Amino acid sequence: MLLPKFDFHEPATLEEACQIMAEYGTRAKVLAGGTDLLVDMKKKLSTPKQVVSITRIKEMKKIETSPDGLKLGPCFTVADVAASEAIVKRWRALCAGAKALGNPLVRNLATIGGNVVTASPSADLPPSLIAYGARVVLKKTSGERVVSLDHFFLGAGLTEIAPDEILTEIQIDAPPLYSGAGYINEGIRKCRDCNVVNVASFITLDGPDGFIKNARIVMGCVGSTDLRAVSAEKLLVGEKPSETLFARAGEAAMQEAAPRGSAESRASAEYKKDMVGVLTSRTLHLAWKEALGH
Amino acid sequence: MSGYDVIGTEAPRIDAPDKATGRALFIDDMTMPGMLYGALLQSPLAHARIRGIDTSAAKQLPGVKSVVTWEDAGLVKYGVSPARYDETIFCHDKVRHVGDNVAAVAAVDLETALEAVSLIKVDYEDLPAVFTIEQAMAEGAPLVHDIYPRNISAEVHNEFGDVEAAFKECDLIKMTSLVNKRQDCAFIEPQGCIAYYDHSGTLTLYSSTQVPHYTQRSVAMVLGMPIGKVRVVKPYVGGGFGAKASANHMELAACLMSMKTGKPVKMNFEREQVFYHGRSRHQFFHTMTTGVKRDGTILALKHECYMNGGAYSSFGIATVYYAGSLLGGPYKMPNMKYDGYRIATNLPACGAQRGHGGVIARGCWEQQLDMIAEELGMDPVELRLKNIMTAGDITCNDLNMSSLGMKECIEAVRDASEWKNKKGKLPRGKGIGMACGFFVSGAGYPIYRSDTFHGTVVIKLTEDGGTALVYTASAEIGQGSDTAFAMIAAEALGIPLEMVRLESGDTDFGVDLGAYSSRQTLMTGHATKEAAEDVKRQVLEVLSKELNVPMEDMDIKKGLIVFKKEKPDFSGLRTRYIKEHRGWVDNPGAEDELSFREASRIAYLARGSIVGTGKYKPPELGGKFKGAAVGTSPAYGCSAQIVELTVDEGTGRIIIDKMVDAHDCGRAINRTSVEGQMQGSLSMGMGEALFEEVKFDARGRILNADLAEYKIPSALDMPPTEVIVVESNEPNGPFGAKEVGEGNIMATIPAILNAVYDAVGVRIYELPLNPERVHKALKEYKQKNKI
């Protein structure tokens, strides 16, 4: 497979990049790591005439941590997310997703921004990001806006980003005290796999060994976007954590999953639903352990 | 001690430095001046009549040098077995599977060639297609080939002994089945080639192939050339596993277009085309019925097998025979009946893959043997040991186990895995399972009927006397055969490995049937040994005359001449040698032993270039019945394996914790390579057991024609392995050696099946054991048993 012909832009500043996007709109695509875009272009699934690399723009690779939270440039690589001590300390589930993505060669190139923008419902980073309540900054020549990741995905490959916008930052707040999160992806093999189901769960307790104050459960691979298991979350709030409770939450989550399965896909709808149940309770268990300080 | 100086060691592979540093040349690294790039037009439809092909637009595209279809290529049929030649380079009447070959283009660059391919217009009339065995065998089903009624492209029926009579004597009769999924060999290097038809009328084809010899014959036959005008050269090859064991359309198309243009033409398969070319493991549907006595004695096996073969025969006629014959051992069994059918469908052709024909049959039977053991209240290891064959036993279908360390293999894995402490005693979710298997060390006959030698080898000493050059047409495809033959040459000649240089994979070097059926170590090994002994004899003959010492009183060991009796005065020879090397700083000292280098220089001075030749073909082998040629071999390698694993009962996912593997390779020529083959086949067998499956949509298109979605094991999936080399000293092998490449994969799938049962109490009769399948089986089991 060969890449089709295209014009390549490599702006040095964000302003320049925004101008290029403003000029070309839907004819242009932003290139970060290229592990999705270039593959799609080779397969002729994506046919931009203009490719705009943002990797030379310095702030696109930034990581800023503060007591309030984390700000990441979109070109921060998945390998860097997996290895970042700052991230593993407070956002362990995000690291788990990064470690699960592709293989070392892919992780060295793939970026957090790309993993979000590609909007694949089986992607490894968005479930944890949504569970942590992450937001993204979308910028264009005339200004910028901040969008919660929870409302960012519109369908497989579809997002809130307008043709002239660039995702320039991912923001994650510091988890409150007595919080924890867990991420598990289930596939076939241990590396370079494509997920069959992936789930991220996040809970906050009202005190050490307390009741659940807040819960977010995000299910991947079971809809056209990542889905929140709202009824399972409701079921958890106000309850004392326990394996029985987590199993019930898993069952509730199964009812909210809307997987499409066929002989052609990676697994049947029935299996995916069952896995939502298993992974929900297992990720809640991980979240609980972390909330308890384990 | 073995008494050998070179073989049996853990020699570093002679190709390792070049491969590790990226210097080894593969097809993709090669270019030639003026080279054109070729591309194939392949069918988007599974079954369609070709009403017309319009190449005019493609031909007019600037940069296009050649556009060819069946009208240019002719319709000479070829294939693997002459009894089933059913392919032409390009389709002319109809296409039979998605990816079937319709036309080819050569152009100044690949972009132009691909664009030209897109400009070729084919007028197809869609025909009803058959994809499954049920569809293909249904009354009135469309025929893939008119020559195969009911789409049966090959069938085998044989019976040894009297199975029905034996069943009457049995205390327990057990029937089970197993079905696998179509595999892909999933080698790292896709097929590629460069064809160059030069001004002298010689066609040289550089190709990523396992079989330069068969490819040479196919090219010559299909393109109507004398064999002597066709040379096939194999550079380094990134794996084959069976799918590269015959000529392919791309090679033939490249040759044709080079002949038309007079320029070198390079072509490569994309990964997707590797899948559409296929020729890997079939999908098998096995049903087996085994009868045993109460004490575990196996009396009879009745076996029926249907194989989904795809659109062309490829190796299929051999596959359908192997699927039956390879159950003759390694257990004593007097009665065996087999009915096998290979069915043509509108899918890419299946062919041979590591463990050709026998792997799924072995999986089915060894799982069944465990079930029988359980019903008899016997330990599975004991059941096997009770029935095990030993050296000298002959199976009911005439396979002669001239050496067989099967019992030693079983005992080795049993002890190394602490089987007795673990079997049935591991916590729920964890399991241990074992199985055995064996395979041929080369087929008794070439694929085409012939009295040809299966391998010839030439060894020439460099005229300075310092190096032995080994020329063999055998195929190093990553398995380590070059190193093995260099070691055999060194051992037989009595010189260190460093004094041997080897060139291989070129049909100009002689005849060698190539890397398939685990044949090279035994067969090419014999020829290499004979050539080395020929050279040694010539050197010693000259020495005998010069020194007046009888031949039999001399030998060559470790690069030195050994005088078994009184050491003669060889100072005259040494003086002659040193005189020729004035100024050299490494001349032998007065006290040094007479070296091989000196002796072979003296031999050259006496006789000219010293050239030795060797050859091998198997002796007459047993079996006079139809199809006896498939399965009979000069020797059989065998293995036993024990697998420990964990089943995640929530997700159904299996994690292999440990694999213990013992293989009898007769004698390890290079221990490093033997262990590498064992580990490699554990990985391959594990992938086949757990992950791998080529998936199709309802129109015969492959859904996972890439290595992201067709899942072979990653390094992370490989568990710790313990590989134990068992040496039985095969009488028919060079230095006692026989196969390791394929026999070792036999036991892996059933050992995993048996371990899953030990872990969770569930028997599964369909592969692969992916999480969904295991989860479903567990769910059904729990519902049935109300857990």
Chai-1 contact restraints between the chains, C-beta under 6 A:
chainA,res_idxA,chainB,res_idxB,connection_type,confidence,min_distance_angstrom,max_distance_angstrom,comment,restraint_id
A,E186,B,T651,contact,1.0,0.0,6.0,A-B,restraint_1
A,I188,B,F691,contact,1.0,0.0,6.0,A-B,restraint_2
A,I188,B,K711,contact,1.0,0.0,6.0,A-B,restraint_3
A,I188,B,N770,contact,1.0,0.0,6.0,A-B,restraint_4
A,R189,B,F691,contact,1.0,0.0,6.0,A-B,restraint_5
A,R189,B,K711,contact,1.0,0.0,6.0,A-B,restraint_6
A,R189,B,S714,contact,1.0,0.0,6.0,A-B,restraint_7
A,R189,B,D717,contact,1.0,0.0,6.0,A-B,restraint_8
A,K190,B,L716,contact,1.0,0.0,6.0,A-B,restraint_9
A,K190,B,D717,contact,1.0,0.0,6.0,A-B,restraint_10
A,C191,B,S714,contact,1.0,0.0,6.0,A-B,restraint_11
A,C191,B,L716,contact,1.0,0.0,6.0,A-B,restraint_12
A,R192,B,S714,contact,1.0,0.0,6.0,A-B,restraint_13
A,E264,B,D697,contact,1.0,0.0,6.0,A-B,restraint_14
A,E264,B,L703,contact,1.0,0.0,6.0,A-B,restraint_15
A,A267,B,E772,contact,1.0,0.0,6.0,A-B,restraint_16
A,Y271,B,E772,contact,1.0,0.0,6.0,A-B,restraint_17
A,V278,B,G650,contact,1.0,0.0,6.0,A-B,restraint_18
A,V278,B,T651,contact,1.0,0.0,6.0,A-B,restraint_19
